[in-house]
């Protein structure tokens, strides 16, 4: 780690590569016109919490759930996630 001094404050700069964190959709299934199931895989090294979603239809209308109590996905695990659209 390299340390730089600027304006009397300490700034730390790391030259180490950061781990890549990835979620990927492995499959999806439309259950009804307003219900979708996604199979999501966490390829990262730490758990990922899903906290909100936004869906845009072919007409450009958006449906969002910003207070969704979604699941936490452990590393190297795929889970099924249900997305509801109540437009």
N, C-alpha and C positions, 0 to 999 in steps of 0.2 A: 504494500500500500504506500502510495506517495502522498506526502503532506505538503500542502501549499499554504502560504500565509498571505492574506490579502486584507487590507483595511483593519489590521489588528484583530482579525478573527481567524480561527483555524478552520480550514476546509479540507476534508479528506476525499481523496479520489482513489477509487479502486480500479486497478487494471486487470483484475481477475474476471474471466467470463462469467456471466450470470446464467443460472440454469434456465432452461426453456420450460415454461409451464403451458400445457396445452389441454384443452377440452375438445373432443371431436364427437360429432354426431355419427354414430355407426348405422343407425336406421331410423325410419320414422313410419308412422301408420296413422292415417286419418280414421278415427273411430266414428265420427259424425262430422257434419260441416262446421261445428263449433268445438270440436274436441280432437286433440292431436297427442299422440304418444311418441316421445323421442327416446332413443336409447343413446345415452351420452357416456363416453369413456374419458376418464381422467388419466392422461398420459404423463402428468407431472409428478413431482416428488412430494407434494403436500396436498392435504384435503382442500377441496374447492366448495364454497357455499354459493348456491344459486339464490339470489335475493330479489330478482325482478325479471320481467320479460316484456317484450313489445313485439306485436305481430302486425304486419302490413299486408292487406289483401290486394288482389289484382286491380281493384278500383282506387287504391291509394289510401283507403281508410285504415287507421291505426287503432289497435286494441292493446292497452298496456295494463300491467298489474305491477305497480311499483312497491307494493307491500306484501309481496308473495312470500309465504313461509316455505320456500323451496328446500330441497334436500341438500345435505353436504355429501360430496362424493369423495370417498377415500382414494388415495393414489392407486393406480393400476386396477381400477374397478370400473365396470360399466353398470349403469343403473337405468331403469325406465322412469321417465319423467312425463307427467300428464300436464298438458297445456290446455286451458279452457279459454274460449273466446265468447264473451257474453254481450257482444255488440248490441 
